[in-house]
C-alpha cells in the first residue's frame, strides 16, 4: 500500500519491560516514517504496557487472514487474545509468559516465511520462561530455523551502529569451545558474516578475526588454535575476496574496531564479543539473526525484570532493532 516495509513486531515476555517497550515503539513517529508495524500479541497486555509507558498509539486491528498490504494504517495489531494481564506477575519468569512470547514469535516467523511481512522483530524474551513453555527450547536461532524450515547456516550478530560482532560458537559451555573450533565452522561463520553485512549495505566489510587464547596464542606459547586452525581460514578468506585480517588478540581488537579500523569482529565464543559490545553501548545494541530469508532483529538486552512496570525502560536498543530491520528489508525490496 505505501511502499514502506512491513515489520512484524512480536511482543516478548509479559512479565518484563516488553509490553511497555512495544507500546513505545508503536507510538514513535520516526519508526512510522520508515516502516509499517504489525504488532502481534494480546491487546489487553499491550494496553497495560501502553498505560505504564504513558502512550496511546493509534492501532488498526487486523485478522490473521487479512491482506496486510491492503489495510490502511501504519500500525496494525493482530490480537491473539491468549493472555489475561491478571495472570502476569511482573518480574517472575512463568509458563504463561513463555507460552505468550512463543506464540507471538511463531506467528511472526510464519508471516515472514510466507512472504506476508518483510522482516520480524521482537521485544525481549526470558529464556527461563521459554523453557517452561517448551522444554527443548535452545535459543532463538534453533527455534526460528525450525519454524521457517531453514536448512542452511544461521548465526547471531550483535550490531552497534556501524560496528558488528559475529561469533563462531554461541550458546555452549565455555569448556566445549576449543573442540568446536574447526576450520569448516570458522569459515562458515566468516562467509556468513561477509554475506549478511553486504545485505545490510556494506560494500566490502572489513572483518577482523579474534584469536581464542590470551595474546592470540603468543606464537604458540599459550595454545596453537591460532596457528593451526584460525590463521589458515583467514588466508583462505582473503583468497575468496573477503576483506579479512587476523587472528588478533581479543583484548585489543575491539579497540581497533571502535577506532574505525574494522567494520566487524568475528569472535570465537559468546562472551568474547558480547562483553565488549555491551560495554560500548548496552542501551543501543541490536541482535540480528543472520542467514534467514528475511531480517530478524531484537534489542541485545534482556527483559529487565527489576524495572518492569516503572515506565523508565529505554527504547534505544529496541528502536535501533526495528530501524535496522526496516533498512535491511527496504534493501531487499529495492
C-alpha positions in Angstrom: 0.0 0.0 0.0 2.7 2.5 1.0 5.9 1.0 -0.3 7.3 1.0 3.2 8.5 -2.4 4.6 6.1 -4.2 6.9 7.7 -5.4 10.1 6.1 -8.0 12.3 6.8 -7.0 15.9 6.2 -9.9 18.3 5.5 -9.0 21.9 8.1 -10.6 24.2 8.0 -11.7 27.9 5.0 -10.0 29.5 6.5 -10.0 33.0 9.3 -7.7 31.9 9.6 -4.5 30.0 8.4 -5.9 26.7 4.8 -4.7 26.9 5.8 -1.1 27.6 8.7 -1.2 25.0 6.2 -2.5 22.4 3.8 0.3 23.1 6.5 2.9 23.0 7.8 1.7 19.6 4.2 1.8 18.2 4.0 5.4 19.2 7.3 6.7 17.7 7.0 8.9 14.7 10.4 8.1 13.3 9.6 4.4 13.1 6.3 5.0 11.4 8.2 7.2 8.9 10.5 4.3 7.9 8.2 1.2 8.1 4.7 -0.1 9.0 4.4 -2.3 12.1 2.3 -5.4 12.6 2.2 -5.9 16.4 1.4 -9.4 17.4 0.2 -10.2 20.9 -2.7 -9.7 23.2 -4.4 -6.3 23.1 -5.0 -6.3 26.8 -1.4 -6.9 27.6 -0.4 -4.2 25.1 -2.8 -1.7 26.6 -1.4 -2.4 30.1 2.1 -1.7 28.7 0.9 1.5 27.0 -0.6 2.6 30.3 2.8 2.1 32.0 4.6 3.8 29.2 2.1 6.7 29.1 1.5 6.5 25.4 -1.7 5.9 23.3 -0.6 4.7 19.8 -3.1 4.6 17.0 -3.7 1.0 16.1 -5.6 -0.7 13.4 -6.9 -4.2 14.2 -6.4 -6.9 11.7 -7.4 -10.6 11.3 -4.9 -13.3 10.7 -6.0 -13.9 7.1 -6.1 -10.3 6.1 -4.1 -8.9 3.2 -1.9 -6.6 5.3 -0.8 -4.6 2.2 -4.4 -3.6 1.7 -5.1 -2.5 5.3 -4.9 1.2 5.9 -2.8 2.4 8.8 0.9 2.5 9.8 0.5 0.4 12.9 -1.6 -2.8 12.7 -2.4 -5.1 15.6 -3.1 -8.8 15.5 -4.8 -9.7 18.7 -4.3 -13.4 19.5 -6.3 -12.9 22.8 -4.2 -15.5 24.6 -3.2 -13.9 27.9 -5.2 -12.1 30.6 -2.9 -9.5 32.2 -4.3 -10.5 35.5 -2.2 -13.8 35.1 1.0 -11.8 34.7 3.2 -11.3 37.8 5.8 -8.7 37.0 9.4 -9.8 37.4 8.7 -13.5 37.5 9.5 -16.0 34.7 6.4 -18.1 34.2 4.9 -20.7 32.0 2.2 -18.4 30.8 4.7 -15.7 29.8 6.8 -18.2 27.9 3.7 -19.5 26.0 2.7 -16.0 25.2 6.1 -15.0 23.8 6.5 -18.2 21.8 3.1 -17.9 20.2 3.7 -14.3 19.2 7.1 -15.0 17.8 6.0 -18.2 16.0 3.2 -16.3 14.2 5.6 -13.5 13.2 8.1 -16.1 11.8 5.3 -17.8 9.8 4.3 -14.4 8.3 7.9 -13.9 7.3 8.3 -17.4 5.9 5.1 -16.9 3.8 6.2 -13.6 2.5 3.4 -11.7 4.2 5.8 -9.4 6.1 9.3 -8.1 5.1 11.1 -8.5 8.5 10.5 -9.7 12.0 11.4 -8.0 15.3 10.6 -9.0 18.9 10.9 -7.3 22.3 12.9 -9.2 24.9 12.3 -12.8 25.8 13.1 -14.6 29.0 14.8 -17.9 28.3 13.7 -19.5 31.6 10.1 -18.7 30.7 10.6 -20.0 27.2 11.9 -23.3 28.5 9.0 -23.6 30.9 6.8 -23.4 27.8 8.9 -25.6 25.6 11.4 -27.9 27.4 13.6 -28.3 24.4 13.9 -24.6 23.7 17.6 -23.8 23.0 17.7 -20.3 21.5 16.0 -18.1 19.0 18.2 -19.4 16.2 17.2 -23.0 16.5 13.5 -22.2 17.1 13.4 -19.7 14.1 15.1 -22.2 11.8 12.6 -24.9 12.8 9.6 -22.6 12.1 11.0 -21.2 8.9 12.3 -24.5 7.6 15.8 -23.2 7.3 18.4 -25.9 6.5 21.4 -23.5 5.8 23.7 -21.9 8.4 22.4 -19.1 10.6 24.0 -17.1 13.3 23.5 -14.3 15.8 25.2 -10.9 15.1 25.4 -8.0 17.6 25.2 -4.6 15.9 26.2 -1.3 17.5 25.8 1.5 14.9 28.2 0.6 12.1 30.2 -2.0 14.2 29.2 -5.6 14.0 30.2 -8.6 16.2 29.9 -12.1 14.8 30.8 -15.3 16.6 31.8 -18.9 15.7 30.2 -20.6 18.7 27.3 -19.2 20.6 25.2 -20.8 23.4 27.5 -23.6 24.5 29.6 -24.2 27.7 33.0 -22.5 27.6 34.7 -25.8 28.2 33.4 -27.0 24.8 34.6 -24.0 22.7 38.0 -25.2 21.7 36.8 -28.5 20.4 34.1 -26.8 18.3 36.6 -24.5 16.5 37.0 -26.4 13.3 38.2 -24.9 10.0 34.8 -25.6 8.5 32.9 -23.9 11.3 35.1 -20.7 11.3 35.0 -20.5 7.5 31.2 -20.8 7.6 30.9 -18.0 10.2 33.3 -15.8 8.2 31.4 -16.2 4.9 28.0 -15.7 6.6 29.3 -12.5 8.2 30.5 -11.1 4.9 27.2 -12.0 3.2 25.0 -10.6 5.9 26.9 -7.3 6.1 26.7 -6.9 2.3 23.0 -7.4 2.6 22.9 -4.7 5.2 24.6 -2.2 2.8 28.4 -2.7 3.4 30.1 -2.8 0.0 33.1 -4.8 1.2 33.0 -5.2 5.0 36.4 -5.2 6.8 36.4 -8.2 9.2 38.8 -8.7 12.0 39.1 -12.3 13.4 39.9 -12.7 17.1 42.1 -15.4 18.4 41.0 -17.9 21.0 43.8 -17.8 23.5 45.5 -14.9 25.5 47.5 -12.7 23.2 46.2 -14.8 20.3 48.3 -17.7 21.4 51.6 -15.7 21.7 53.2 -17.6 18.8 52.1 -21.0 20.2 53.2 -20.4 23.8 49.5 -20.3 25.0 47.9 -22.6 22.5 48.1 -23.5 18.8 44.5 -22.9 17.7 45.5 -19.6 16.1 48.3 -21.2 14.1 46.7 -24.5 13.2 43.1 -23.5 12.7 42.2 -19.8 12.6 45.0 -18.3 10.5 44.6 -20.7 7.6 40.9 -19.8 7.4 41.8 -16.1 7.4 44.2 -16.7 4.4 41.5 -18.7 2.6 39.0 -15.9 3.2 41.4 -13.4 1.6 41.7 -15.7 -1.5 37.9 -15.8 -1.7 37.8 -12.0 -1.9 36.8 -11.3 1.7 38.4 -8.3 3.4 39.5 -10.2 6.5 42.6 -10.0 8.8 43.8 -11.7 11.9 43.8 -13.5 14.2 44.2 -10.6 16.7 44.3 -10.7 20.5 40.7 -10.5 21.7 41.6 -7.9 24.4 42.7 -5.3 21.9 40.9 -6.0 18.6 37.7 -4.1 19.7 39.8 -1.0 20.5 40.9 -1.0 16.8 37.4 -1.7 15.6 35.9 1.0 17.7 38.5 3.4 16.2 37.4 2.6 12.7 39.9 0.0 11.5 37.3 -2.7 11.0 33.6 -3.0 10.4 33.2 -6.3 12.3 35.0 -8.6 14.7 34.5 -12.3 14.4 35.0 -13.8 17.8 35.4 -17.4 18.8 32.8 -17.6 21.6 29.8 -15.7 23.0 31.2 -13.5 25.8 34.4 -12.7 23.9 32.4 -10.3 21.9 29.3 -9.7 24.0 31.2 -8.1 26.9 32.9 -5.6 24.6 29.8 -4.7 22.7 27.6 -4.2 25.7 30.3 -2.1 27.4 30.3 0.1 24.4 26.6 0.5 24.0 24.3 -1.6 26.2 21.3 0.6 25.5 21.8 0.8 21.8 22.9 -2.8 20.8 20.9 -4.9 18.4 20.9 -8.7 17.9 20.4 -9.7 14.3 19.7 -13.3 13.4 21.5 -13.7 10.1 21.2 -16.3 7.4 17.4 -16.2 7.2 15.5 -15.2 4.1 14.3 -12.1 5.9 15.8 -9.9 8.7 15.1 -10.9 12.3 16.1 -8.3 14.9 15.7 -7.7 18.6 17.4 -5.5 21.3 20.5 -7.0 22.7 19.4 -6.6 26.3 17.1 -8.7 28.3 13.7 -8.4 30.0 14.9 -6.1 32.8 12.6 -7.6 35.4 14.0 -5.2 38.0 12.4 -2.1 36.3 9.3 -3.7 34.8 6.2 -1.6 35.2 8.1 1.6 36.2 7.8 3.3 32.8 11.5 4.0 32.7 12.7 1.4 30.2 14.7 3.0 27.3 13.7 2.3 23.8 17.2 2.9 22.4 18.1 -0.7 21.5 14.5 -1.7 20.5 14.2 1.3 18.3 17.6 0.5 16.7 16.4 -3.1 16.1 13.3 -2.0 14.3 15.1 0.6 12.2 17.9 -1.9 11.2 15.2 -4.4 10.2 13.5 -1.7 8.2 16.7 -0.7 6.5 17.6 -4.3 5.5 14.0 -5.0 4.4 13.9 -1.9 2.2 17.2 -3.0 0.5 15.7 -6.4 -0.2 12.5 -4.8 -1.6 14.6 -2.5 -3.8 
